Amino acid sequence: MLYSAVMTAKLYPLALKGAGSREVLLKTPSSLKEAEALADFNRKWQRENVKDLASGFLSGGHFTPAIFMKMARQKDTVVGFFQGRLISYYTINSVVKEGVLLEQFEKAEDLKTKGIIPHQANVAVGVQVVVDTEYQGSVLAKLMLDRLVENTRDRFDYFYTSISRKNKKSIAAHKKAAWAFVEEDDCLHHLIYDLNTHINSVKYG
Ligand SMILES: CC(C)(COP(=O)(O)OP(=O)(O)OC[C@H]1O[C@@H](n2cnc3c(N)ncnc32)[C@H](O)[C@@H]1OP(=O)(O)O)[C@@H](O)C(=O)NCCC(=O)NCCS
């Protein structure tokens, strides 16, 4: 089943650590086959399927192909392909409103109450980013984030996400990508990204 592409597919040359350069295609998912590849990739990186937690994992947010298709229709997801193989994705989730995502909505409201995010702001939750090991250490994650901001800034002012304290690589990557670390607790760092300024404007409170 095909539906209209909502983002122009574009090729980006990427310098890879020790592996030369490759042209990666960034686009919005546009077929059931691509949604199935996204669901497989999502499953592969879940915490229970990863050995070295410091090098990255997803906690929660197991999404089916049907959910990924709905997300794609909403322009929630940007995917990277190399020679037809899915190698990365960056997504928000404005489709699922239960479990971890419900907790994230509540946390975003809490950040508004504390004055860290303005009350009237529209906040997207359910952020997930995954880059295949071979393509990590390139600018791919940041390129996808930039495209996702372009796709969604007519609907949202901020992205909110949380990262396990165990996920050292993701923490370092989000710092580099100018996410603002606004709170932390025993298990998680809480982060926001300001789509309007596109810069790191909030510090630890
Ligand atoms: C998170 C992710 C998208 C980041 O992409 P990436 O291409 O690896 O990110 P970058 O290379 O830009 O940044 C990673 C940084 O972590 C550092 N790093 C790597 N392993 C690390 C570790 N064990 N401890 C601390 N820092 C580490 C790297 O050196 C790099 O920093 P540097 O560029 O200053 O050297 C990618 O690692 C990934 O897909 N991980 C698996 C899924 C995941 O964890 N997603 C996020 C869930 S919150």
The ligand as a Gaussian input file, in Angstrom:
#p B3LYP/6-31G(d) Opt

LIG

0 1
 C       22.094000       7.319000      19.893000
 C       22.657000       7.258000      18.492000
 C       21.551000       7.561000      17.487000
 C       23.721000       8.360000      18.380000
 O       24.263000       8.349000      17.099000
 P       25.859000       8.291000      16.913000
 O       26.101000       8.434000      15.460000
 O       26.387000       7.113000      17.636000
 O       26.247000       9.611000      17.700000
 P       27.597000      10.403000      17.668000
 O       28.710000       9.603000      17.081000
 O       27.298000      11.745000      17.096000
 O       27.869000      10.622000      19.198000
 C       28.151000       9.565000      20.063000
 C       29.165000      10.050000      21.076000
 O       29.196000       9.116000      22.143000
 C       30.536000       8.800000      22.420000
 N       30.503000       7.430000      22.956000
 C       30.499000       6.277000      22.298000
 N       30.434000       5.254000      23.142000
 C       30.384000       5.786000      24.381000
 C       30.334000       5.249000      25.701000
 N       30.287000       3.938000      25.906000
 N       30.329000       6.118000      26.749000
 C       30.358000       7.451000      26.558000
 N       30.395000       8.026000      25.326000
 C       30.415000       7.190000      24.263000
 C       31.235000       8.902000      21.092000
 O       32.624000       9.039000      21.265000
 C       30.575000      10.129000      20.507000
 O       31.137000      11.335000      21.003000
 P       32.331000      12.118000      20.222000
 O       31.830000      12.392000      18.829000
 O       32.512000      13.364000      21.031000
 O       33.496000      11.201000      20.214000
 C       23.289000       5.879000      18.179000
 O       24.349000       5.641000      19.046000
 C       22.288000       4.746000      18.251000
 O       21.540000       4.486000      17.321000
 N       22.265000       4.023000      19.376000
 C       21.355000       2.875000      19.556000
 C       19.918000       3.318000      19.872000
 C       19.840000       4.384000      20.935000
 O       20.494000       4.294000      21.977000
 N       19.012000       5.409000      20.687000
 C       18.779000       6.485000      21.616000
 C       17.816000       6.071000      22.663000
 S       17.628000       7.335000      23.904000

